[in-house]
Amino acid sequence: MDAAAMVPLGMGLAAAGMAGAGVGIGLIFAKLIEAVARQPEAEKTIAKYAWIGFALVETIALYALVIAFIIMGRG
């Protein structure tokens, strides 16, 4: 396999990181809803940490996108 044929494969593998981020975001908000249902008075505190977690997981997806674009530019 030559290097030009590996570019789309590398881009696809880098983009797979975005799927993992989607699963992570879904889990964060599912657990947020579960926690608020169990302890409604702690909603403000729990929501704050959930949004911080969302931002951190979303940056992973953005890093995967940037890596895919870098690989595309080299091909």
C-alpha positions, 0 to 999 in steps of 0.5 A: 500500500502506498502513502496516498492510499493510506490517507483516507484510512488515517482520516477515517481512524482519526474521525472515529474519535468523534464517535467516542466523544458522542458516546461520552457526551451521551453518558454524561447527560444520562448520568446528569438526569439520573443524578438530578432525579435522585437528588434534585436539590443538588442540581446546580452543582451537578449541572456545573460539573456535567458542563465541565465534563461536556466541554472536556469531552467535546475538545477530544472530538475537536482534536480528532477533527483537527488530526483528520484535517492535518492528515488530509492536508498531507495527502 
